[in-house]
């Protein structure tokens, strides 16, 4: 894998489609757009706000790695964070900056690569990264950089995609592999659309399958996490996640979020209590709350 080329494809992908921007059809970067994205993000994933409550943000110097369109940023700032957010692409960084201006909130939004952070050692008290690190090809370097800019005793909250989830084990690795072949049969897209699945994504998956046929595991995984044109994703089991953050003390390690939308009308029929129960056992989000050990102080390093 050419990691430089892959990272550039990642940057271009999110520049075209900032994370969560697809949740709203309002005028992009308008006040109504940001409020609509916020409402839909937390209605679908209320556990994000629960995880934010693990941290006392007031007066803390906070770095968000992967701010998207600034939805979580606004919550952290309102909770008292001294906020700096970064995105690898200009489009998302500009959207976050626009959101902070629109709601008259203090904070900085930067375009920056997480594998080469332009901050001195120990700059931040907390680093927050919800659903971003699994899209970075050189993730070990990003984790090393996070460790470098975090002060000793500082806290880290991270969400990674979960290998031992319904979404990965059942949907991505079984049902979708069967389904992508069926998409070539006349009428299949229309039928799946009636069941509540998005027509545009189904048609794009069909097009890519017809053009490319078989693909590597990495390509298949990327196309089935954040849309058919997503260039890079990884999933992590419990041990894999712990190994990635071996330099940190893990305070809390939980699994959340069963995405019922993937199951069309059947998913919508499930009670919220059952969705939560499924998420807490086989959810798509693997969430870690960690602390930087004192012995990491001054270690720096670029990782490999």
Backbone torsions as a table, in degrees:
resi	resn	phi	psi	omega
1	UNK	NA	130.8	174.1
2	UNK	-84.5	99.9	-172.7
3	UNK	-67.0	-31.7	179.3
4	UNK	-66.8	-46.5	178.5
5	UNK	-64.1	-42.4	179.8
6	UNK	-63.4	-42.5	178.6
7	UNK	-62.2	-37.6	178.1
8	UNK	-66.1	-38.0	176.3
9	UNK	-65.2	-37.8	175.9
10	UNK	-61.1	-46.5	-179.8
11	UNK	-60.5	-45.2	-179.1
12	UNK	-64.2	-38.2	-179.4
13	UNK	-61.3	-49.9	-177.1
14	UNK	-74.8	-22.7	174.8
15	UNK	-67.2	-38.3	177.9
16	UNK	-72.8	-35.6	-173.9
17	UNK	-140.1	82.4	177.9
18	UNK	-54.1	143.7	-175.2
19	UNK	-55.9	130.6	179.3
20	UNK	77.8	-4.5	-179.9
21	UNK	-61.1	-26.8	-179.0
22	UNK	-72.7	-9.1	-178.1
23	UNK	-73.3	-17.5	-176.3
24	UNK	-127.9	142.5	174.3
25	UNK	-102.7	6.7	176.6
26	UNK	-69.7	169.1	179.6
27	UNK	-56.6	121.7	-176.6
28	UNK	-54.7	136.9	177.0
29	UNK	68.5	12.1	174.0
30	UNK	-85.9	164.9	178.1
31	UNK	-59.1	-43.2	179.6
32	UNK	-63.6	-36.7	177.4
33	UNK	-61.1	-49.5	-178.0
34	UNK	-63.8	-39.5	179.3
35	UNK	-68.3	-36.6	179.0
36	UNK	-66.9	-43.9	176.9
37	UNK	-60.6	-44.8	179.9
38	UNK	-59.6	-47.0	-178.6
39	UNK	-60.7	-46.0	-176.2
40	UNK	-72.2	-36.7	-179.7
41	UNK	-60.8	-47.3	-174.5
42	UNK	-84.9	-21.6	172.7
43	UNK	-67.1	-39.8	179.8
44	UNK	-79.0	-35.4	-172.6
45	UNK	-129.8	64.0	-178.4
46	UNK	-62.8	-18.4	179.4
47	UNK	-65.2	-20.9	177.9
48	UNK	-61.2	-45.5	179.3
49	UNK	-67.1	-35.4	176.9
50	UNK	-62.2	-42.5	-179.5
51	UNK	-68.3	-34.4	176.2
52	UNK	-63.4	-28.3	-178.7
53	UNK	-72.0	-9.2	177.2
54	UNK	-69.4	-20.0	-173.5
55	UNK	-111.5	140.0	167.7
56	UNK	-88.5	107.0	-172.5
57	UNK	-86.1	-18.4	-169.5
58	UNK	-61.8	124.2	176.8
59	UNK	72.8	6.3	-177.7
60	UNK	-92.3	141.4	175.3
61	UNK	-80.6	115.3	-169.7
62	UNK	-119.3	133.5	171.6
63	UNK	-113.1	124.5	171.8
64	UNK	-102.5	120.1	177.6
65	UNK	-93.4	105.4	-177.5
66	UNK	91.0	75.5	-174.0
67	UNK	-84.9	-9.9	-178.4
68	UNK	61.4	-125.0	177.9
69	UNK	-103.2	17.6	172.0
70	UNK	86.1	18.6	-177.3
71	UNK	-69.9	-52.9	177.5
72	UNK	-66.6	-33.2	179.5
73	UNK	-54.0	-43.0	-177.0
74	UNK	-65.8	-35.0	178.6
75	UNK	-68.1	-43.0	-177.5
76	UNK	-66.1	-42.0	179.3
77	UNK	-64.2	-43.2	179.0
78	UNK	-65.4	-24.2	176.9
79	UNK	-84.3	-0.7	174.4
80	UNK	108.1	5.8	-179.0
81	UNK	-68.6	142.9	168.7
82	UNK	-91.1	97.4	-156.4
83	UNK	-100.0	135.7	165.2
84	UNK	-131.3	127.7	178.2
85	UNK	-120.2	149.5	177.0
86	UNK	-137.2	150.3	172.2
87	UNK	-132.4	150.3	-179.7
88	UNK	-72.7	-20.5	-175.7
89	UNK	-114.5	153.9	-178.8
90	UNK	-69.4	-39.0	-177.5
91	UNK	-58.6	-46.9	-179.9
92	UNK	-69.2	-40.7	179.2
93	UNK	-61.0	-40.2	178.6
94	UNK	-68.1	-37.7	179.0
95	UNK	-64.7	-42.6	178.2
96	UNK	-63.5	-43.6	178.0
97	UNK	-60.5	-40.3	178.7
98	UNK	-64.5	-40.3	179.2
99	UNK	-63.2	-42.5	179.5
100	UNK	-64.2	-39.8	177.6
101	UNK	-67.4	-42.1	-176.8
102	UNK	-60.4	-37.6	-177.8
103	UNK	-102.3	10.5	175.3
104	UNK	52.9	52.0	-179.0
105	UNK	-112.7	140.1	178.5
106	UNK	-75.5	150.9	178.2
107	UNK	146.6	165.0	-179.1
108	UNK	-118.0	139.6	175.5
109	UNK	-122.3	120.9	-173.3
110	UNK	-122.5	150.8	166.4
111	UNK	-93.2	119.6	-174.9
112	UNK	-158.5	149.7	177.5
113	UNK	-90.8	125.1	-176.7
114	UNK	-65.5	-16.2	179.7
115	UNK	-85.0	-3.7	179.5
116	UNK	-150.5	73.9	-174.9
117	UNK	-77.1	135.1	-177.1
118	UNK	-95.3	57.4	178.0
119	UNK	-134.4	148.8	175.6
120	UNK	-66.7	161.1	175.9
121	UNK	-55.4	139.5	173.2
122	UNK	67.6	26.6	-177.5
123	UNK	-69.4	-34.3	-168.2
124	UNK	-114.7	150.8	175.5
125	UNK	-88.6	-30.5	-178.5
126	UNK	-140.9	138.3	168.3
127	UNK	-117.9	133.2	-176.7
128	UNK	-125.8	128.8	-179.4
129	UNK	-148.9	99.5	-172.6
130	UNK	-104.6	97.7	174.2
131	UNK	84.4	38.2	-174.5
132	UNK	-126.4	-44.9	-171.8
133	UNK	-60.9	-29.8	179.3
134	UNK	-71.0	-5.5	175.5
135	UNK	-101.0	6.4	-177.9
136	UNK	-104.6	114.8	-178.5
137	UNK	-57.2	-41.1	179.2
138	UNK	-98.5	60.8	-171.8
139	UNK	-65.2	-32.6	179.6
140	UNK	-62.2	-37.6	177.4
141	UNK	-65.9	-39.6	178.4
142	UNK	-63.6	-42.6	179.4
143	UNK	-64.2	-40.0	177.5
144	UNK	-62.9	-40.1	179.1
145	UNK	-67.6	-39.1	175.6
146	UNK	-60.2	-45.0	177.8
147	UNK	-60.8	-36.9	-178.6
148	UNK	-67.3	-43.8	-174.6
149	UNK	-84.3	-8.3	178.3
150	UNK	-89.7	134.4	-179.7
151	UNK	-71.3	155.5	174.5
152	UNK	-56.9	131.4	-176.2
153	UNK	86.0	-6.9	179.2
154	UNK	-68.4	161.7	-174.1
155	UNK	-108.8	152.8	-178.7
156	UNK	-137.2	128.9	174.4
157	UNK	-120.6	124.6	-174.0
158	UNK	-135.6	140.7	168.6
159	UNK	-116.9	130.7	175.8
160	UNK	-122.3	153.7	173.8
161	UNK	-68.4	139.9	-171.2
162	UNK	-97.7	122.9	178.8
163	UNK	-65.5	-40.3	-176.4
164	UNK	-90.0	52.9	-177.1
165	UNK	-119.5	160.0	173.1
166	UNK	-60.6	-39.9	-177.0
167	UNK	-60.4	-41.2	-178.8
168	UNK	-84.0	-54.2	-172.9
169	UNK	-66.4	-44.0	-173.6
170	UNK	-93.0	-50.5	-174.0
171	UNK	-76.9	-62.9	-172.1
172	UNK	-65.8	-44.5	-172.4
173	UNK	-90.8	-7.2	178.8
174	UNK	-130.0	-67.9	-172.4
175	UNK	-62.4	-41.4	-177.5
176	UNK	-73.5	-30.6	176.2
177	UNK	-66.5	-34.7	173.7
178	UNK	-72.1	-44.9	-174.5
179	UNK	-65.4	-35.5	-176.4
180	UNK	-65.3	-29.1	176.1
181	UNK	-73.6	-33.9	-179.9
182	UNK	-73.0	-20.6	-178.1
183	UNK	-62.3	-23.2	179.5
184	UNK	-76.0	-12.7	178.6
185	UNK	-80.4	131.1	-178.3
186	UNK	-55.6	131.9	176.5
187	UNK	92.7	-12.0	-176.6
188	UNK	-67.1	-42.8	179.4
189	UNK	-60.7	-44.5	179.4
190	UNK	-61.7	-40.8	179.9
191	UNK	-65.2	-46.2	-179.7
192	UNK	-65.9	-32.1	176.2
193	UNK	-65.0	-40.2	177.3
194	UNK	-63.0	-28.9	178.4
195	UNK	-79.5	-3.6	174.5
196	UNK	106.5	7.2	179.7
197	UNK	-90.7	149.3	-171.9
198	UNK	-73.6	121.9	-176.4
199	UNK	-60.9	-43.7	-176.0
200	UNK	-59.1	-43.9	179.6
201	UNK	-68.8	-38.9	179.2
202	UNK	-61.9	-43.7	-179.1
203	UNK	-67.0	-36.6	178.3
204	UNK	-68.7	-40.5	175.6
205	UNK	-60.4	-42.1	179.0
206	UNK	-62.8	-43.2	179.7
207	UNK	-61.9	-46.7	-178.5
208	UNK	-65.1	-37.5	179.4
209	UNK	-65.8	-41.9	179.9
210	UNK	-66.3	-36.8	-178.0
211	UNK	-75.1	-37.9	-171.9
212	UNK	-109.7	-20.5	-177.3
213	UNK	64.2	-131.2	-178.1
214	UNK	-67.6	153.3	-179.0
215	UNK	-144.7	163.6	179.3
216	UNK	-70.3	165.1	176.8
217	UNK	-59.3	-40.8	-179.1
218	UNK	-62.9	-42.8	178.7
219	UNK	-64.7	-43.4	-179.7
220	UNK	-61.9	-44.8	-179.4
221	UNK	-62.7	-46.1	-179.3
222	UNK	-58.9	-43.4	-176.0
223	UNK	-72.1	-13.9	-176.1
224	UNK	-115.6	21.3	174.6
225	UNK	-112.1	-63.7	-176.6
226	UNK	-118.3	47.3	177.7
227	UNK	99.3	156.8	-174.2
228	UNK	-64.0	-18.1	179.9
229	UNK	-103.4	9.2	177.8
230	UNK	-65.9	129.9	-173.6
231	UNK	-87.6	-19.9	-174.6
232	UNK	-159.9	131.4	173.4
233	UNK	-152.9	155.0	171.6
234	UNK	-132.6	161.2	172.7
235	UNK	-123.6	155.0	-174.1
236	UNK	-133.1	130.2	168.0
237	UNK	-82.4	177.3	-177.9
238	UNK	-58.9	-47.1	-178.6
239	UNK	-67.7	-41.8	-179.7
240	UNK	-60.4	-42.3	178.8
241	UNK	-65.6	-42.9	179.0
242	UNK	-63.3	-38.4	178.5
243	UNK	-66.3	-39.6	179.1
244	UNK	-60.0	-36.2	-177.9
245	UNK	-110.2	36.7	-177.1
246	UNK	-60.9	-25.4	-178.8
247	UNK	-78.2	-7.8	-177.4
248	UNK	-109.7	155.5	171.2
249	UNK	-85.8	122.4	179.6
250	UNK	-85.3	118.1	-179.6
251	UNK	-88.2	-39.6	-176.9
252	UNK	-150.0	138.8	-178.3
253	UNK	-140.8	107.2	-173.0
254	UNK	-131.4	163.9	175.7
255	UNK	-120.5	135.3	179.7
256	UNK	-142.9	165.3	163.9
257	UNK	81.8	97.5	165.2
258	UNK	-96.3	116.3	-176.7
259	UNK	-85.6	95.9	-175.7
260	UNK	-67.2	-18.8	-178.4
261	UNK	-61.3	-29.2	-178.6
262	UNK	-68.1	-13.1	-176.6
263	UNK	-107.5	15.2	173.8
264	UNK	56.6	-136.5	-176.3
265	UNK	-64.6	-32.4	178.3
266	UNK	-63.4	-44.5	179.0
267	UNK	-62.4	-41.3	179.9
268	UNK	-66.6	-24.9	-179.6
269	UNK	-78.5	-15.2	-177.9
270	UNK	-71.7	135.6	175.9
271	UNK	-61.7	149.3	-180.0
272	UNK	-58.4	-36.8	-179.0
273	UNK	-63.4	-36.9	178.5
274	UNK	-71.7	-38.9	176.8
275	UNK	-59.5	-44.0	-179.3
276	UNK	-65.2	-42.0	179.9
277	UNK	-60.5	-45.1	177.6
278	UNK	-62.6	-40.8	-179.7
279	UNK	-64.3	-36.7	-177.7
280	UNK	-76.5	-9.7	178.3
281	UNK	-111.4	-43.4	-176.7
282	UNK	-134.6	40.8	-176.8
283	UNK	-75.6	164.3	-177.2
284	UNK	-80.6	-20.1	-176.3
285	UNK	-105.2	118.5	174.1
286	UNK	-100.5	115.6	-170.2
287	UNK	-117.0	129.2	-179.4
288	UNK	-122.5	132.5	170.5
289	UNK	-109.7	121.4	-172.3
290	UNK	-132.2	168.7	177.8
291	UNK	-133.9	138.7	177.3
292	UNK	-75.8	126.0	179.9
293	UNK	-70.7	150.9	-178.9
294	UNK	-60.8	-33.2	-176.5
295	UNK	-71.4	-10.5	175.0
296	UNK	-75.8	-15.0	-174.9
297	UNK	-55.9	129.2	176.8
298	UNK	76.2	3.7	-177.9
299	UNK	-71.5	-35.7	178.1
300	UNK	53.6	-131.9	176.8
301	UNK	89.5	158.0	-179.5
302	UNK	-109.9	-10.1	-179.7
303	UNK	71.7	173.9	178.9
304	UNK	-139.0	NA	NA
